[in-house]
Amino acid sequence: MDFDLNMPPYTFVKTLSASDVGSQSRLMLQRSDAENHILSHLSEENNIAIQAGEGVMIRVCDRNSDTEHVLVLKRMVNTTGSYVLNGGWIREFVNRRGWKEGQKIGLFWNSNKNSLDIYMLHPPPADKKNPN
């Protein structure tokens, strides 16, 4: 499948929150987005494990830098019931790329690579403390 780099494919958009780029070391995903656009592509075995609160390793591709990473997808069964990506999210995406709160990312399950592709859609907001 060929992709137009000027308009990357994505099936859902996430605006990074303070908790997504902060000390909680995870990307929080809305339940409907995770269930409709990620879990629907995983094996029954992986879905059962995730619903039980176990982490499942998935390949995540940063399409802007053309790098691949392995992160953990899990469901927060004892708290919100939401889904999170962790196990390197802060190190591999936030710190390495300098991602900030307010930035929009697009996410897409790439069936050809069996991976979750992530695109930076908009640059982070300007740093108000340092305009240079």
N, C-alpha and C positions, 0 to 999 in steps of 0.2 A: 504494500500500500504506500503510495507516494503522498507526502505531506507538504503543503505549502507553508514554508517557514514564516511567511508574513502573517498567516492566519493559522496558528496551530490548532489541531483538533482537541476539543475537550468536551466532556459531558457534564461537568459541573464546575462551579467557581467557588472559591473560598477566599474570603478576606481575612488575612492573618490578624489574629487578636493578640493582645498583650500576653496572654497565657501561652499562645502558640510559639512565641519567640522568646519567652522568659524562662524562668527557673523550673517550670514544670516538665521540661524536656520531652514534650510531645506535641503532635498536631492533632487537635480535636476535630473529628468529622461528624457532621450531622448524621443521625441514624438513617434517614431516608437516602441520603447520598451514598453512604457506605453500603447499604443493603441493595440499592438499585444498580449501582455502578461499579462496585468492587466485589462484594460477596457473591453476586450472581455469576461471577466468572470463576469462582474458586471451587475446588472439589467438595463433595459432600463431607468427607473426612475433615477437611480444614474448616468448613462451616460449623460442624458440630463442636470442634475444639474452640473456635472463636466464641460461639454462643455459651460455652461453659466457662468463659473468662480466660482461656489459655491463649497465649500469644502464638501467632503463626508467622513465620518469616516469609516475606514477599519481596520480590525485586521491585525497586523504585528507581525510575530513570529521570534524571534532571535533563530535560530536553534542551534547555538553553546552553548548558555546558557540555552536553553529550556525555554524561557520566552515569554509571550504574551503581546502585547501593542496595544493601539488604537491610530492610527495616522490619519491625515487628508490628503486625496488626492485631489488635485485641479489643475486646469489648469490656467496658467498665461495668461488669454485672452487679457489683456490690454498691455502686453509687448511682451515676446518672443513666447507665445503660447505653451511653454513647460509645462510639468507636474512636480509637486513637492509633496513631502511628508513632512508635517510639523506637528505642534501641539504636539511636544514632541520629535522630531527626535534627537536634540542635547542632551537633558537630558537622554533619554532612550537608545540611541545607542552610540553616540560619547563620551559623558562624562562618562557614566556608564561603557563602555567597553574600553575607552582609544583609540578609533579609530583615525587614522591619515590620512593626505593626502597621496595618493599613494597606499593605501591599496585597494585590490580588494575584492569585495563582489559579490556573486551570488544571484540572485533573481528568485523566482519560485512561481507561483500561485498554492496554495495547495487547490484543489477543495474539498478534503475530510474535511478540516477544514474551508473552505471559508476564507482563509487568504493568505497574501503575506508572504512567508518565505524568510528570509535573512540569508545567510551564510557568515562568514568570510572565504575567500579562501586563503589569504596569510597574514602573519603577516605584520604589518606596517613597513616601512623602519626604520632602526636603527637611533636613535637620534644622530646626528653628534656632538652635543654640549656635550653630556654625554654618552660616549661609554660603561659605566658600567650598 
